């Protein structure tokens, strides 16, 4: 697996891309599925380092985040897409369009489902989408550790889907790691010979600032749950790297004054709790001491504005 202390910054000049040995395989794999089926957890597990945020709240992932797994035999670039769902606002439309556009732009699709429950309408909507693509598909049955005793009936609903479309299927648990080695081998087997697309030590193509912002947003989702569901966006305004400490200044954008009050909390208690938890995660990311200062700003209806969405980093992928 990758070095936990690796600095994630693809602009570093010392990163070099070697020539791939004979028989080396590589390719881009989109992880597609409904919200909250474990896409980010799976990518983090396979890569061996936390780059995508996870939360009990559905629709955690917003941007197409690329994680890079390099072994002696292959390099897999995972595209962690947002959960495909019926959009209710402009942000939702951007999220779904970006997820769907990933399907035709990759070499392989891993269609992830929650195998603790039977296939539902949301899964079948994605099946209909995938039936219209030429990209090869593997059906991944996640959450095997959460299956009930009568799991055979559940598995049968997914077997029907995979057999009807002639897709390979595999069962595993992203949370416990059970079956992930077999999944990795299956993915590599379905890739074509190819070069290194990225330096072997790189684990994501996203800049460090983006990951920092995501780690802050994760703690907001975890600590506020339904009170501040998805009407929050993080802007990392400034990062000052000193010899013994990295100082980070970030703004939390919300849509209503009431949400600002919840985030700040009584006497600033909630903001302090969010900051402390996020700082600890960022320190793991950069392997160094962090000073984190958070501000809260009200941006009315930011999820409905294409201009504001673009300013906050939510652009439609072409």
N, C-alpha and C positions, 0 to 999 in steps of 0.2 A: 504494500500500500504506500501512499504518499507520505512525505515528511510533514508532520503536524506543524512544524515551525517554518514551513516554506512561506515566504512572503508572496502574496498573490498580487502581482503587478506585471501584466504582459508587456509593459513598456520598458521594463528593465533591459538594458543593453547586453547584459551578460547571458541572457537566454539565447541558446542556439538550437537550431533544428538539424539533427543528424540525418544521414541517409539511412533509409530503412533497410534492414537485411532482407535477403531473399525469402519469399513466403510470408512476409509481414502483411498483416491485414489492418485496414482502417476504414472508418466511416462515421457518418452522423446518424444517431438514433434518437428519434423523437419519442418521449414518454407522454402518451395521450391517455386521457381518462376523465371521468366525472370528478367534480370537486371532492377532496378529502378521501381519495382512495390510496394515498401514500406515495405520491409521485416524488415529492421532495425528499421524504425519508429514504426512499429507495436510492435516489441518486447520491445522497450523502453517504449511505452505507457502502455503495459500490466504489465510490471514490475514496472513502476512508477519511474524509474531512468535511466539516460542516460548511457548506457554501450556500445552500438553499434553506430558507426558514421553514419551520414546521409549527403547526398549531392545531388544537382541537376545532378551531373555527374553520368552516369551509371557505374556499377561495382565498387561501393564503398567498399563493404565487400569482403575481401579476405580469411580470416580464418574462420573456423567453430567456431562461438562464442556461448557459452552456457549462457543463461540467466535463472534465477530461479525465478519462481513465487510461493509463498507459501501462501495459504489461510487456513481457519479453516477446510476446507473439502478436500483439495488436494495440491499436490506439482507438478507443471508442469515445466519440464526442457526444455526450448526452445533451439533448435539448429538453429541459424541464419546462413543459408548457403549463399555462393556467388551466384549471379544470373547465371542461366544456359544459356550458349551462345556458339556460335561456336568459339573455341579458335584460336588465331592468333600467339601465341608465347608459350614458355615453361611455363611461369607463368599462362597463360590462361588454358593450359592443366591441370596443378596442381589444379587450382581453380575449374574447371568443374568436375574433377575426385573426388575431396573432396566433392563437393555438391551431386553428384550421389551416392557416397558411404554412405552418411548419410541416404538415403532412407531405406535401409534394416536393418539399425542399430538402428532404433527407434521404438516406439510403435504406433505412429500416424504421418501422414503427413498432414500438412496444405498447400495445393497448392494455392498460392496467385496469383491473377490476377488483372489487372488494369481494373476496370469496367467502366472507362470513354471512353474506346474504345472497339471495337469488338474483339473477340478471333482471334488471328493471328497464323501464322506458328510457331512462337517460343513457344506459348502456346501448340499447338498440338504436337510439338516435345516432350514436357514434359509429355503430356498425354500418348503418346506412351511408354515412359519410365515407367510411373506409372502403366500402364496396365500390366506390367511384374513383379510387386511386390505383395507380399501377405500383405504388410502393409496397414492398413485402411487409407483412404484418405478423407479429408474434403476440398471442394472447397470454398475458401474465396474470395469474390468479394470486393476488397478494392477500395478506392477512390470514394465512393458513393457520397461524397460532390462535386465531379467534373463531375458528369454525366450530359450530355446534356438533353434537353427536350424530345428528342426521344429515351430515354434510354431503352424502352421496346424492341426495335430491338436489342440493344446491349446485354441486359440480355438474350435474346432468344439464342444467340450464346453460352452462358455459360450454359444455361439450357440444351441445346442439349448435351453438354459434360457430365454434372453431371448425367443426366438421362441415357445416354448410358452406364455409368460405375457404376450406382447405388450409387453415392456419395452424401452425404449430402452437401448442399451449404448454404452459409449465406453471407449477404451483410452488409458492415460496412465502417467506415472511420477511419483509423489509425491516421489521422491528427487531426480530431475534437473529436474523441472518441465515436462518434455515433455508437451504435450497438456492442461496445466492451464487454459490460457485457454479452450480449446474446452469443457472440462468446466464451467468457471464460466458460460460463455454458455448451455450446455444446462440447467444448474440454474436460471438466471434465467428462461429461456424456459418452464420448467415451474412457475413461481410465479405467483400471482395478484396483481393490484394491491393494494397495502396501504400502511400507514404505517411510519414509523420506530418500531421497538419499543424501541430503545436510542439514546442519543446517538451521532452518527456517529463520534466519536473513540474510543469504547469498544471494546475487543477481546475482553473476556470479562466474564461476569456474576459470576465467582468472586472472592471477596475476595483481597487480596494474600497474606494469611497462608496460604491454601490452596495458592496457587501456590508459595510458599516451601517448604512442606512437601513438595510433589510434586517440586520440584527436588532436595531432599535425598534423597528416596526413589529418584529416578532414578540418582543417583551410587552409592547402595548396590547397586542392581541391576547397574549397569555394572561396578563394582569387585569385587563378590563373586560375581557370576554364580550358579551353581547352589548355592553354599554357603548363601546366604540368599535363597532364591527369592522367596517371597511371604509369609513369616511375619513381616513387618515393617510397622509403621504409625508414622507420624510425627505427633507432637503439638507444634505451635509454641506454647510456653507463654507467651512474652513477647516483645514487640517494642517497643524503646525508641528513638524517633527523636530524635537530637540534631542540632545544627546541621551538623556535618561528618561524622557517622557514624550508621549505624543498627545497633543492637545486637539480635541475635536469639538467643533461648534456646529450644532444641528438644529433645524427648525422642524417642529411637528405641525403640519397643516391639517386643520379640521374644518368642518363646514358650519358648525353652530357654536354660539357662545356657551351653551350648556355643556357641549362636549369638551370645550376648553376647561371649564370648571371641573369636570370629572377627571381629566388628565392631570390637572395641577393638584387636586385633592385638598383636603383640609390642611392649611399651613404648608402647602407644597409637598405633602407626604407621598402622594401617588407619583408625582414627577420624580421625586427623589428615589422611590423604589424602582421605577422604570429605568432611571439613569444608572443606578447601581448594578442592576441585573444586566443591562446592555453593556456597560463598561466591562464587566467580567467576561462576557462573550467576545467583545472586541479585543481584549487583552490576549485571549487564546488565539485569535486570528493573526495578530501581528507579533505575538510572542514578546510583548513588552508592556511597560506601564502606560496607562491611559488616563488622561483627564478628559471628562466628557461633560459638556455644558449643553443643556437642552432648553429651547424656547418653544412656546406654543403660539400659533398664529391662526386666526380665523380667516378662511378663504371660502366665502359662501358659494355653494353649488359648484365646487371645483370639479366634481366628477361629471358634470354636464357640459363642461366647456372644453372643446378640442384644444384651444390655445393654452389654457391652464394645464391640461393633461400633458401637453407636449413640454411645457416649461418644467413640469415635475418628473419628466422622464418617461411618460406613458405614450409612446408613439406607435402608430400602426406599422408593423413590419411589412416590407414589400417583398 
